Amino acid sequence: HIGALLHAKLHQDFGGIFDKLQVKIYTEEDKVKEIVGKARAVYGARDIRIEGMTDETTDIYYSCTLCQSFAPSHVCVISPERTGLCGSYNWMDCKAAYEINPTGPNQPVEKGETIDAKLGQWKGVNEFVYKASRQKIDHYNFYSVVNDPMTTCGCCECIAAVLPLCNGIMTVNREYTGETPCGMRFTTLAGTIGGGLSTPGFVGHGKYNICQRKFFVGDGGLLRMVWMPKMLKEEIADRLKARAEELGVPNLPDMIADETIGSTEEEILPFLQEKG
């Protein structure tokens, strides 16, 4: 029974911080929606806690190698302003996970000497990644999709890609099944760049990461975003609006094309030129 499996697994992973556990499985839609609402509120409170931190405020990042069972060379290094690709882990989650299980997949990573502050590359991180990827990856950049981006596994929430004709960046979320201006759907993108590869021009990332201040700052940041699915834009609408105002471009959300405008570079280019 799935309840018994969850009970055993949670005791195995977190038995050090609780004694008893009850598992309830909800199948009625109304109850499920109620629980989902509560879960989103908890995750929202979690995200607010990380907002006050920057990558400069700590010398320790954390690794996550949970996906190495199917992406052997993938090593996710999570910083306050670069959340995990899957959206499940931020810096504080990893810190707590390490304290609960010091030998688990979330290990502290000393940044060490800064190699490139703009692109987000550190000597200590490179050394850790090289060792943890079994000598497959010797470096990557946190804040760029163009220059040696972070490795990508297959379970990322979104995948970003460079659109040369539009001189910008698009992103697509896993739930969107339609065509995209880069010529590939999410599933094709995941199959192409997943598996632990660092692929210049493409990179996986979490939804929350889109509105973080370091998001692709090495390539111009959020202002370079030219296309994303309408459903994703609506999902992050409040944070996107707040970040746009912070950047001094309050109408930025309206300047980003979606599938209602077009699903090829040629279709969205006139819209982008009109919006400036």
Residue pairs with C-beta under 8 A, 6 or more apart in sequence:
2 25
3 23
3 25
4 23
6 23
7 21
7 23
10 21
10 23
11 21
13 100
13 101
14 100
16 100
16 101
17 100
26 32
26 35
46 90
46 92
46 93
47 90
47 208
49 92
50 80
50 83
50 90
50 91
50 92
53 80
53 81
53 91
54 80
54 81
54 213
54 214
55 61
55 79
55 80
55 81
55 82
55 120
55 142
55 214
57 80
58 79
58 80
58 91
59 110
59 111
60 108
60 109
60 110
60 111
61 77
61 78
61 79
61 91
61 108
61 109
61 111
61 125
62 77
62 78
62 91
62 94
62 95
62 97
62 98
62 106
62 107
62 108
62 109
63 75
63 76
63 77
63 78
63 94
63 105
63 106
63 107
63 108
63 109
63 128
63 132
64 76
64 77
64 78
64 84
64 89
64 94
64 105
64 106
65 74
65 75
65 76
65 105
65 132
66 105
67 74
67 76
67 86
67 153
67 154
67 155
67 196
68 74
68 75
68 196
70 153
70 154
70 195
71 151
71 152
71 153
71 154
71 194
71 195
71 196
72 133
72 134
72 136
72 195
72 196
73 133
73 134
73 136
73 137
73 151
73 195
73 196
73 197
74 133
74 151
74 152
74 153
74 195
74 196
75 128
75 129
75 132
75 133
75 137
75 151
75 196
76 84
76 85
76 89
76 150
76 151
76 153
77 109
77 125
77 128
77 129
77 142
77 150
78 84
78 89
78 90
78 91
78 94
79 91
79 142
79 214
80 90
80 91
81 212
81 213
81 214
82 120
82 142
82 143
82 150
82 209
82 212
82 214
83 89
83 90
83 91
83 206
83 208
83 209
83 212
84 90
84 94
84 206
85 150
85 152
85 153
85 155
85 156
85 157
85 204
85 205
85 206
86 153
86 155
86 156
86 157
86 206
87 157
87 206
87 207
87 208
89 97
89 106
90 208
93 106
94 106
95 106
97 104
97 105
97 106
98 104
98 106
98 107
98 108
107 128
109 124
109 125
109 128
110 124
110 128
111 122
111 124
111 125
112 122
112 123
112 124
112 125
112 127
113 122
113 123
113 124
114 121
114 122
114 123
115 121
115 122
115 123
115 126
115 139
116 141
116 218
118 143
118 217
118 218
119 141
119 142
119 143
119 144
119 147
119 148
119 218
120 141
120 142
120 143
120 144
120 214
120 217
120 218
121 139
121 140
121 141
121 142
126 138
126 139
126 140
129 137
129 138
129 139
129 140
130 137
130 138
130 139
133 151
133 196
136 196
137 151
137 196
137 198
139 148
140 148
140 149
140 150
140 151
140 198
141 147
141 148
141 149
141 150
141 218
142 150
142 214
143 214
143 215
143 216
143 217
143 218
143 219
144 216
144 218
144 219
145 160
145 161
145 162
145 169
145 200
145 201
145 202
145 203
145 216
145 219
146 162
146 200
146 201
146 218
146 219
147 200
147 218
147 219
148 198
148 200
149 198
149 199
149 200
149 202
149 203
150 198
150 203
150 204
151 196
151 197
151 198
152 159
152 193
152 194
152 196
152 197
152 198
152 199
152 202
152 203
152 204
153 194
153 195
153 196
153 204
154 190
154 191
154 194
154 195
156 174
156 190
156 194
156 204
156 205
156 206
157 173
157 174
157 204
157 205
157 206
157 207
158 171
158 172
158 173
158 174
158 204
158 205
158 206
158 207
158 210
158 232
159 171
159 172
159 186
159 189
159 190
159 193
159 202
159 203
159 204
159 205
160 169
160 170
160 171
160 202
160 203
160 204
160 205
160 216
161 169
161 170
161 171
161 172
161 180
161 182
161 184
161 189
161 201
161 202
162 168
162 169
162 182
162 201
162 202
163 169
163 170
163 181
163 182
163 226
163 227
163 265
164 265
165 265
165 266
165 269
166 181
166 226
166 227
166 265
166 268
166 269
166 272
168 224
168 225
168 226
168 227
168 272
169 216
169 219
169 224
169 225
169 226
170 180
170 181
170 182
170 225
170 226
170 227
170 228
171 205
171 210
171 225
171 227
171 228
171 232
172 180
172 185
172 186
172 189
172 228
172 229
172 232
173 186
173 207
173 228
173 229
173 231
173 232
173 235
174 186
174 190
175 231
175 232
176 186
176 229
176 231
176 232
176 259
177 185
177 186
177 187
178 185
178 229
178 259
178 263
179 185
179 259
179 263
179 264
180 186
180 189
180 227
180 263
181 227
181 262
181 263
181 264
181 265
181 267
181 268
182 189
183 264
184 192
189 202
190 204
192 199
192 202
193 199
193 202
193 203
193 204
194 204
205 215
207 232
207 235
207 236
208 239
209 215
210 222
210 225
210 236
210 239
210 240
211 222
211 236
211 239
211 240
211 242
211 243
213 243
215 221
215 222
216 222
216 224
221 247
222 243
222 244
222 247
222 252
223 247
223 249
223 252
225 252
225 256
226 256
226 257
226 268
226 272
227 256
227 257
227 258
227 268
228 256
228 258
229 258
229 259
230 258
230 259
230 260
233 240
233 253
233 256
233 258
237 253
240 252
240 253
241 250
241 253
243 252
244 250
244 251
244 252
244 253
249 255
254 275
255 272
255 275
255 276
257 268
257 271
257 272
261 267
261 268
261 271
262 268
262 271
